[in-house]
């Protein structure tokens, strides 16, 4: 074997090893999504520490609030579901996709909403995931986005969990069959609690059976309490598309 060939083989082995190490990486990972115009948009994916590519994992798409939009300070993975994950990081069993809105707003028809779904698709193709257990949740601006995207793509979700947001009551028939858990603080001054109450009532009238947790005395930040509910993540994991 010539020196040149030996060096080439060593280089190939090193490349494969590096790729395998990267694929096996777990925890909070920052990645870039490339828009059609070539712009790179950062996002975070949490990969469970037990992930090794041999079994399917459920997936959560998390939509942050206005405070974490680019240019306004804050990092989406440090607010809301990211905080909850860190408290149980070694045991947390969901691949979690955390995109960042660039301009604000997660409505289904917006560029931000479409990009969030494209990032979700990118992640589900890159990792071994359970396509029957894909969940959608978000807070405040992301709560509005959760209602909107669920109504636009009801067949994608095994369950949804909108927090301190609001939607269009006319969309209730589209999403009535999606297992839903809604959260809101009754003293919320930023997003009135009536918005969640209206959606819950609309779902019930349409034949749905949503869960609803309204926190007495809680202002806008109902998300820390929502994601800290002991039953929340087990409930989520139990929901599966038929």
C-alpha positions as CSV (number, residue, x, y, z in Angstrom):
1,X,0.0,0.0,0.0
2,X,1.4,3.4,-1.0
3,X,1.7,6.2,1.5
4,X,-0.8,8.3,-0.5
5,X,-3.4,5.5,-0.4
6,X,-2.8,4.9,3.3
7,X,-3.2,8.6,4.1
8,X,-6.4,8.7,2.0
9,X,-7.8,5.7,4.0
10,X,-6.9,7.4,7.3
11,X,-8.6,10.6,6.2
12,X,-11.8,8.7,5.2
13,X,-11.9,6.8,8.5
14,X,-11.5,10.1,10.4
15,X,-14.3,11.7,8.3
16,X,-16.7,8.8,9.1
17,X,-15.8,8.8,12.8
18,X,-16.3,12.6,13.0
19,X,-19.7,12.2,11.3
20,X,-20.7,9.4,13.6
21,X,-19.8,11.5,16.7
22,X,-21.7,14.4,15.4
23,X,-24.8,12.2,14.6
24,X,-24.6,10.8,18.2
25,X,-24.5,14.2,19.9
26,X,-27.2,14.7,22.4
27,X,-28.5,17.5,24.6
28,X,-29.2,21.1,23.3
29,X,-27.7,21.5,19.8
30,X,-27.7,24.7,17.8
31,X,-28.2,24.2,14.1
32,X,-28.8,26.3,11.0
33,X,-31.8,26.1,8.7
34,X,-31.2,27.3,5.1
35,X,-34.1,29.3,3.7
36,X,-34.8,29.0,-0.1
37,X,-32.9,32.3,-0.6
38,X,-29.8,30.9,1.1
39,X,-30.3,32.8,4.4
40,X,-29.2,30.7,7.4
41,X,-31.6,30.8,10.3
42,X,-30.5,29.4,13.7
43,X,-32.6,27.0,15.7
44,X,-32.1,24.6,18.6
45,X,-32.9,20.9,18.8
46,X,-32.8,19.0,22.1
47,X,-31.8,15.4,21.6
48,X,-32.5,13.1,24.6
49,X,-29.3,11.8,26.2
50,X,-30.3,8.2,25.6
51,X,-30.7,8.7,21.9
52,X,-28.5,6.4,19.8
53,X,-30.5,6.0,16.6
54,X,-31.9,2.6,17.4
55,X,-35.4,3.5,18.6
56,X,-38.0,6.1,17.6
57,X,-38.5,9.1,19.8
58,X,-41.6,11.4,20.1
59,X,-41.1,15.0,18.9
60,X,-42.2,18.3,20.2
61,X,-42.3,21.5,18.2
62,X,-42.1,24.5,20.6
63,X,-43.0,28.0,19.5
64,X,-41.6,30.8,21.7
65,X,-43.1,34.2,22.6
66,X,-42.4,37.7,21.3
67,X,-39.7,38.3,23.8
68,X,-37.4,35.7,22.2
69,X,-37.7,37.0,18.7
70,X,-34.4,37.8,17.0
71,X,-33.3,41.4,17.7
72,X,-35.3,41.7,21.0
73,X,-32.9,39.8,23.1
74,X,-33.4,36.4,24.8
75,X,-32.8,32.9,23.6
76,X,-35.8,30.6,22.9
77,X,-34.2,27.6,24.5
78,X,-33.8,29.4,27.7
79,X,-37.5,30.2,28.1
80,X,-40.6,28.0,28.4
81,X,-40.0,24.4,27.5
82,X,-36.2,24.7,27.5
83,X,-36.3,25.6,31.2
84,X,-38.5,22.6,31.9
85,X,-36.2,20.3,29.9
86,X,-33.1,21.4,31.9
87,X,-34.8,20.5,35.2
88,X,-35.0,16.9,34.0
89,X,-32.5,16.9,31.1
90,X,-31.0,13.4,31.7
91,X,-34.5,11.8,31.7
92,X,-36.3,14.0,29.2
93,X,-37.6,11.7,26.4
94,X,-38.7,14.0,23.6
95,X,-36.7,15.3,20.7
96,X,-37.6,19.0,20.9
97,X,-37.5,21.4,18.1
98,X,-37.1,25.1,19.0
99,X,-37.1,27.5,16.0
100,X,-36.6,31.2,16.4
101,X,-39.0,33.7,14.8
102,X,-37.1,36.4,12.9
103,X,-39.8,39.0,12.6
104,X,-42.5,37.9,15.1
105,X,-45.6,35.9,14.7
106,X,-46.1,32.2,14.1
107,X,-49.4,32.2,12.1
108,X,-49.7,29.3,9.7
109,X,-49.7,31.4,6.6
110,X,-46.7,33.5,7.6
111,X,-43.1,32.8,6.5
112,X,-42.3,32.2,10.2
113,X,-45.0,29.5,10.6
114,X,-44.0,27.8,7.3
115,X,-40.3,27.8,8.3
116,X,-41.1,26.3,11.7
117,X,-42.8,23.4,10.0
118,X,-39.9,23.1,7.5
119,X,-37.4,22.9,10.4
120,X,-39.6,20.3,12.1
121,X,-39.5,18.3,8.9
122,X,-35.7,18.7,8.7
123,X,-35.3,17.4,12.2
124,X,-37.7,14.4,11.8
125,X,-35.7,13.3,8.7
126,X,-32.3,13.7,10.5
127,X,-33.3,11.7,13.6
128,X,-35.2,8.5,14.2
129,X,-38.6,9.8,15.3
130,X,-42.1,8.4,15.9
131,X,-44.3,10.1,13.2
132,X,-47.4,9.1,15.2
133,X,-46.3,11.1,18.2
134,X,-45.5,14.6,17.0
135,X,-46.7,17.4,19.3
136,X,-47.2,21.2,19.1
137,X,-47.0,23.7,21.9
138,X,-46.2,27.3,22.4
139,X,-46.5,30.3,24.7
140,X,-48.1,33.7,24.2
141,X,-47.2,34.6,20.6
142,X,-46.4,30.9,20.3
143,X,-49.8,30.0,21.8
144,X,-51.5,32.0,19.0
145,X,-49.2,30.1,16.6
146,X,-50.1,26.8,18.1
147,X,-53.9,27.4,17.5
148,X,-53.2,28.7,14.0
149,X,-50.9,26.0,12.8
150,X,-53.0,23.2,14.4
151,X,-56.1,24.4,12.5
152,X,-54.1,24.7,9.2
153,X,-52.5,21.2,9.6
154,X,-54.7,19.2,11.9
155,X,-53.5,15.8,10.7
156,X,-49.9,16.5,11.7
157,X,-50.4,16.5,15.5
158,X,-50.9,13.8,18.1
159,X,-51.7,16.5,20.6
160,X,-51.4,20.3,21.1
161,X,-50.8,22.5,24.1
162,X,-51.4,26.3,23.6
163,X,-50.4,28.4,26.5
164,X,-51.7,32.0,27.1
165,X,-52.7,32.4,23.5
166,X,-55.8,32.7,21.4
167,X,-57.3,31.3,18.2
168,X,-60.2,31.5,15.9
169,X,-63.3,29.9,17.4
170,X,-64.5,29.1,13.9
171,X,-61.5,26.7,13.5
172,X,-62.8,24.5,16.4
173,X,-64.4,21.8,14.1
174,X,-61.0,21.4,12.4
175,X,-59.2,20.6,15.6
176,X,-61.8,19.1,17.9
177,X,-60.4,15.6,17.5
178,X,-56.8,16.6,18.5
179,X,-56.1,15.9,22.2
180,X,-55.7,19.4,23.6
181,X,-54.5,20.9,26.9
182,X,-54.9,24.6,27.2
183,X,-53.2,26.8,29.9
184,X,-53.8,30.4,31.0
185,X,-53.5,32.6,34.0
186,X,-56.7,34.4,35.1
187,X,-54.8,37.6,35.8
188,X,-53.0,37.8,32.4
189,X,-52.8,41.4,31.3
190,X,-50.9,40.8,28.1
191,X,-53.3,38.2,26.6
192,X,-56.7,38.1,28.1
193,X,-57.8,34.8,29.6
194,X,-61.1,35.0,27.8
195,X,-59.2,34.1,24.6
196,X,-58.4,30.6,25.9
197,X,-61.8,30.3,27.5
198,X,-63.5,31.0,24.1
199,X,-61.4,28.4,22.3
200,X,-62.1,25.8,25.0
201,X,-65.8,26.4,24.8
202,X,-65.7,26.3,21.0
203,X,-64.0,22.9,21.1
204,X,-66.5,21.5,23.5
205,X,-69.4,22.8,21.4
206,X,-67.8,21.2,18.3
207,X,-67.6,17.8,20.1
208,X,-64.1,18.0,21.4
209,X,-62.9,17.2,24.9
210,X,-60.1,19.6,25.7
211,X,-58.3,19.8,29.1
212,X,-58.1,23.3,30.5
213,X,-55.9,24.6,33.4
214,X,-56.6,28.1,34.5
215,X,-54.3,29.4,37.2
216,X,-55.8,31.7,39.8
217,X,-53.8,34.8,40.5
218,X,-51.3,34.2,37.7
219,X,-50.4,36.9,35.2
220,X,-48.9,36.3,31.8
221,X,-46.2,33.8,32.7
222,X,-48.4,30.7,33.0
223,X,-45.9,28.7,31.0
224,X,-43.5,27.9,33.8
225,X,-46.3,26.4,35.8
226,X,-47.8,24.6,32.8
227,X,-44.6,22.9,31.8
228,X,-43.9,22.0,35.5
229,X,-47.2,20.1,35.7
230,X,-46.3,16.5,36.7
231,X,-48.9,15.1,34.4
232,X,-48.1,17.2,31.4
233,X,-45.3,15.4,29.6
234,X,-46.6,11.9,30.5
235,X,-50.0,13.0,29.1
236,X,-48.3,14.2,26.0
237,X,-46.3,11.0,25.5
238,X,-49.5,9.0,25.8
239,X,-51.2,10.7,22.9
240,X,-50.7,8.9,19.6
241,X,-52.2,9.3,16.2
242,X,-54.3,6.4,15.0
